[in-house]
């Protein structure tokens, strides 16, 4: 198993957790199952040419809004998360 960090909008974590609880699952298991179901519902598409790859990234760029945080921003989030879980003593 590998651990991943997922950024959620305000309130999403609690809504997801409540739904997971209703289904008798942990939040982690519920999210994993949701991802697996999503993969099964859409057949994978092979990127076998340079054009396929360029088309893929063009579609992603058109679909995604905002920007991906830089690594330093990710580290700051991780550090704040670690600090919030300690007493500071």
N, C-alpha and C positions, 0 to 999 in steps of 0.2 A: 504494500500500500504506500501511496505517496500523499503528502499533505499539500493542499492548495489553499490559497487565500482568495476569497470571493468578495468583491466590493458590492454592497447592496444599497439601494436607495433607502431613505428614512422609512421605517416601518415595515419594510419587506421582510427582514429577518423574523420579526414576531409573527407576521402573517404566515410565512413559510413554516415556522416552528409549530404554530397551532395546527396547520393542516397536517404536518407530519405526525403530530401527536394523535390527531383524529384517525390517522391511518395506521397507528401503532408502530411508527418508525421514528428513529432519531432524525434530527435535521440533516445530518450528514448522509444518512441512508436515503432519505427522501430526495435530496438534491441529486445524489448519484443515480437513483432510479429515474428521476425526471430527465437527466441527461441521456441515460441509456435509451429511454423511450423515444426521445427526440432523434437520436441517431437511427433507430430502427424505422422511424416514420419517414425518413428521407433517404433515398438511396444515395450512396456516395458517388461522387463524380471524380474520375481520374484526371489528373493534370499531366498530360503526356507530351505536350508541346510548349514551347515558349509562349505561343499565342494564348493557349489555355491558361497559363500562369498569369500572363498580363491581364486577361479578361477577368480572372478570379479577383486579382487585387483591385482592378477598376470597379468591380461590383461591390467589393467590401468597402472601398473608399466612398462610394456613392451611398451605401447603406448606413455606415457608421457616422455618428455625429460627435463633435468634441475632439479631444486628443487623448492619446494614451500617455499617462504620467511617465516621467522619466524615472530611471532607477533610483535616483536620490530621493524622489518623492515616495517611492515604494518603501525605501529604507526608513524614512521618517515616520510613515504610518506604522510600520512594524515596531519601531522604537517606542512610539507613543502607546501602542497596544501593550507592549511588555511593561512599560512604566506604570500603566494604569492598573496592572494586576499585582503590583507590589506595594508594600506598606511604606517604603522609602526609608526604613530604618535598618 
